[in-house]
């Protein structure tokens, strides 16, 4: 029995987070508004080690893609029910996977679950941090919006591939 996920989807989903960020935080989209809302300046941006920043951003996106897979791919839950080893599962597991192994495995379904994860996961976390950092609503909505869109894209990739 094959895995219920395409392992190549995980790094592709992780890279998609950087690509969405490239567009989202572009000065022609939300970049200038984000800089103002966050207190970021051109000097601060130029002062950072971009290789380290993007390297860790990619690592964090990879970890997020692994977690998000659990929320977008229902068949992964079936694997967990048998301890992750289909070879030792009862025959009913193979019958279940034959019947339901590709159910809800679409880009659309993954995007829906990714967006839900963003709304109920990223928004409250970013919002809470922003409140204590004394950031405004614009900061919350720009950053949460990025993560809701990004998680929808990542979810689509993870579920649809």
Sine and cosine of phi, psi and omega as CSV:
sin_phi,cos_phi,sin_psi,cos_psi,sin_omega,cos_omega
0.00,0.00,0.67,-0.74,-0.01,-1.00
-1.00,0.02,0.35,-0.94,0.03,-1.00
-0.89,0.46,0.54,-0.84,0.00,-1.00
-0.99,0.15,0.34,0.94,0.03,-1.00
-0.56,-0.83,0.59,-0.81,0.12,-0.99
-0.99,0.13,0.93,-0.38,-0.08,-1.00
-0.87,0.49,-0.38,0.93,0.04,-1.00
-0.94,0.34,-0.40,0.92,-0.02,-1.00
-0.90,0.43,-0.50,0.86,-0.07,-1.00
-0.90,0.43,-0.81,0.58,0.03,-1.00
-0.91,0.40,-0.52,0.85,0.05,-1.00
-0.91,0.42,-0.68,0.73,0.04,-1.00
-0.89,0.47,-0.64,0.77,0.02,-1.00
-0.89,0.45,-0.70,0.71,0.02,-1.00
-0.91,0.42,-0.54,0.84,0.00,-1.00
-0.87,0.49,-0.52,0.85,0.03,-1.00
-0.88,0.48,-0.64,0.77,0.03,-1.00
-0.94,0.34,-0.61,0.79,0.00,-1.00
-0.92,0.38,-0.67,0.74,0.05,-1.00
-0.89,0.45,-0.67,0.75,0.03,-1.00
-0.88,0.47,-0.60,0.80,0.04,-1.00
-0.85,0.52,-0.66,0.75,0.02,-1.00
-0.98,0.21,-0.76,0.65,-0.12,-0.99
-0.86,0.51,-0.70,0.71,-0.07,-1.00
-1.00,-0.07,0.22,0.98,0.11,-0.99
-0.91,0.42,0.63,-0.78,0.00,-1.00
-0.82,0.57,-0.44,0.90,0.00,-1.00
-0.99,0.15,-0.16,0.99,0.02,-1.00
-0.94,-0.34,-1.00,-0.08,0.00,-1.00
-0.90,-0.43,0.06,1.00,-0.09,-1.00
-0.85,0.53,-0.75,0.66,-0.02,-1.00
-0.92,0.39,-0.67,0.74,0.02,-1.00
-0.90,0.44,-0.64,0.77,0.02,-1.00
-0.90,0.43,-0.69,0.72,0.00,-1.00
-0.86,0.52,-0.70,0.71,0.00,-1.00
-0.91,0.42,-0.73,0.68,-0.05,-1.00
-0.92,0.40,-0.53,0.85,-0.06,-1.00
-1.00,-0.04,-0.23,0.97,-0.07,-1.00
0.99,0.14,0.27,0.96,0.01,-1.00
-0.98,0.19,0.57,-0.82,0.05,-1.00
-0.82,-0.58,0.28,-0.96,0.07,-1.00
-0.86,0.51,-0.61,0.79,0.00,-1.00
-0.89,0.45,-0.69,0.73,0.04,-1.00
-0.89,0.45,-0.65,0.76,0.00,-1.00
-0.89,0.45,-0.71,0.71,-0.02,-1.00
-0.94,0.34,-0.36,0.93,-0.04,-1.00
-0.99,0.14,-0.15,0.99,-0.05,-1.00
-1.00,0.00,0.41,-0.91,0.08,-1.00
-1.00,0.09,0.99,-0.17,-0.12,-0.99
-0.90,0.44,-0.54,0.84,0.03,-1.00
-0.89,0.45,-0.69,0.73,0.02,-1.00
-0.92,0.38,-0.71,0.71,-0.02,-1.00
-0.87,0.49,-0.77,0.63,-0.02,-1.00
-0.94,0.33,-0.53,0.85,0.06,-1.00
-0.89,0.46,-0.74,0.68,0.03,-1.00
-0.94,0.34,-0.59,0.80,0.05,-1.00
-0.87,0.50,-0.65,0.76,0.03,-1.00
-0.93,0.37,-0.67,0.75,0.05,-1.00
-0.87,0.49,-0.72,0.69,0.01,-1.00
-0.90,0.44,-0.63,0.78,0.04,-1.00
-0.91,0.42,-0.58,0.81,0.05,-1.00
-0.90,0.43,-0.70,0.71,0.05,-1.00
-0.88,0.47,-0.66,0.75,0.02,-1.00
-0.91,0.42,-0.63,0.77,0.03,-1.00
-0.89,0.46,-0.63,0.78,0.03,-1.00
-0.90,0.43,-0.68,0.73,0.05,-1.00
-0.92,0.40,-0.71,0.71,-0.06,-1.00
-0.89,0.45,-0.49,0.87,0.04,-1.00
-0.83,0.56,-0.59,0.81,-0.01,-1.00
-0.91,0.42,-0.46,0.89,-0.06,-1.00
-1.00,-0.05,-0.38,0.93,-0.07,-1.00
-0.98,-0.18,-0.40,0.92,-0.13,-0.99
-0.92,-0.40,0.99,-0.12,-0.07,-1.00
-0.89,0.45,-0.50,0.87,-0.01,-1.00
-0.91,0.42,-0.44,0.90,0.03,-1.00
-0.89,0.46,-0.57,0.82,0.05,-1.00
-0.90,0.44,-0.59,0.81,0.04,-1.00
-0.90,0.43,-0.60,0.80,0.04,-1.00
-0.90,0.45,-0.63,0.78,0.02,-1.00
-0.91,0.42,-0.52,0.85,-0.01,-1.00
-0.91,0.41,-0.42,0.91,0.00,-1.00
-0.95,-0.30,0.27,0.96,0.04,-1.00
0.99,0.17,0.23,0.97,0.06,-1.00
0.99,0.16,0.03,1.00,-0.01,-1.00
-0.84,-0.53,1.00,-0.04,-0.05,-1.00
-0.88,0.48,-0.42,0.91,-0.03,-1.00
-0.90,0.43,-0.47,0.88,-0.03,-1.00
-0.98,-0.17,0.05,1.00,-0.02,-1.00
-0.97,0.24,0.32,-0.95,0.06,-1.00
-0.94,0.34,0.39,-0.92,-0.02,-1.00
-0.83,0.55,-0.44,0.90,0.00,-1.00
-0.89,0.45,-0.49,0.87,0.02,-1.00
-0.91,0.42,-0.69,0.72,0.01,-1.00
-0.89,0.45,-0.63,0.78,0.05,-1.00
-0.91,0.42,-0.67,0.75,0.04,-1.00
-0.87,0.50,-0.74,0.67,-0.03,-1.00
-0.92,0.39,-0.54,0.84,0.06,-1.00
-0.91,0.42,-0.60,0.80,0.00,-1.00
-0.98,0.17,-0.63,0.78,-0.18,-0.98
-0.85,-0.53,0.16,0.99,-0.10,-1.00
-0.88,0.47,-0.38,0.92,0.01,-1.00
-0.85,-0.53,0.20,0.98,0.00,-1.00
-0.94,0.34,0.71,-0.71,0.00,-1.00
0.87,0.48,0.49,0.87,0.04,-1.00
-0.98,-0.20,0.95,0.32,-0.01,-1.00
-0.76,-0.65,0.34,-0.94,0.09,-1.00
-0.88,0.47,-0.65,0.76,-0.03,-1.00
-0.88,0.47,-0.72,0.69,-0.01,-1.00
-0.90,0.43,-0.67,0.74,0.03,-1.00
-0.90,0.44,-0.64,0.77,0.03,-1.00
-0.89,0.45,-0.65,0.76,0.03,-1.00
-0.87,0.49,-0.76,0.65,-0.01,-1.00
-0.92,0.40,-0.59,0.81,0.06,-1.00
-0.90,0.44,-0.69,0.72,0.02,-1.00
-0.90,0.43,-0.66,0.75,0.04,-1.00
-0.88,0.48,-0.68,0.74,0.04,-1.00
-0.87,0.49,-0.64,0.77,0.03,-1.00
-0.91,0.41,-0.69,0.73,-0.03,-1.00
-0.92,0.38,-0.71,0.71,-0.08,-1.00
-1.00,-0.06,-0.13,0.99,0.02,-1.00
-0.92,-0.40,-0.90,0.44,-0.09,-1.00
-0.93,0.37,-0.72,0.70,-0.05,-1.00
-0.84,0.54,-0.77,0.64,0.01,-1.00
-0.90,0.43,-0.59,0.81,0.00,-1.00
-0.93,0.38,-0.77,0.64,0.00,-1.00
-0.90,0.44,-0.68,0.73,0.01,-1.00
-0.87,0.49,-0.70,0.72,0.02,-1.00
-0.89,0.46,-0.75,0.66,0.02,-1.00
-0.86,0.51,-0.69,0.72,-0.03,-1.00
-0.89,0.45,-0.62,0.79,0.02,-1.00
-0.87,0.49,-0.71,0.71,-0.01,-1.00
-0.96,0.27,-0.42,0.91,0.07,-1.00
-1.00,0.09,-0.02,1.00,0.00,-1.00
0.89,0.45,0.61,0.79,0.08,-1.00
-1.00,-0.02,0.42,-0.91,-0.05,-1.00
-1.00,0.04,0.02,-1.00,-0.02,-1.00
-0.88,0.47,-0.59,0.81,-0.01,-1.00
-0.87,0.49,-0.68,0.73,0.04,-1.00
-0.87,0.50,-0.73,0.69,-0.01,-1.00
-0.87,0.49,-0.74,0.67,-0.09,-1.00
-0.95,0.30,-0.55,0.83,0.05,-1.00
-0.91,0.41,-0.77,0.64,-0.04,-1.00
-0.95,0.31,-0.66,0.75,0.04,-1.00
-0.92,0.40,-0.64,0.77,0.05,-1.00
-0.86,0.52,-0.68,0.74,0.05,-1.00
-0.85,0.53,-0.74,0.68,-0.06,-1.00
-0.94,0.33,-0.55,0.84,0.05,-1.00
-0.91,0.42,-0.72,0.70,0.03,-1.00
-0.91,0.41,-0.72,0.70,-0.02,-1.00
-0.88,0.48,-0.71,0.71,0.00,-1.00
-0.92,0.38,-0.52,0.85,0.10,-1.00
-0.91,0.41,-0.68,0.73,0.04,-1.00
-0.91,0.43,-0.72,0.69,0.00,-1.00
-0.88,0.47,-0.70,0.72,0.01,-1.00
-0.88,0.48,-0.66,0.75,0.03,-1.00
-0.87,0.50,-0.69,0.73,0.00,-1.00
-0.91,0.42,-0.74,0.68,-0.06,-1.00
-0.90,0.43,-0.60,0.80,-0.05,-1.00
-1.00,0.04,-0.54,0.84,-0.11,-0.99
-1.00,0.05,-0.33,0.94,-0.04,-1.00
-1.00,0.06,0.00,0.00,0.00,0.00
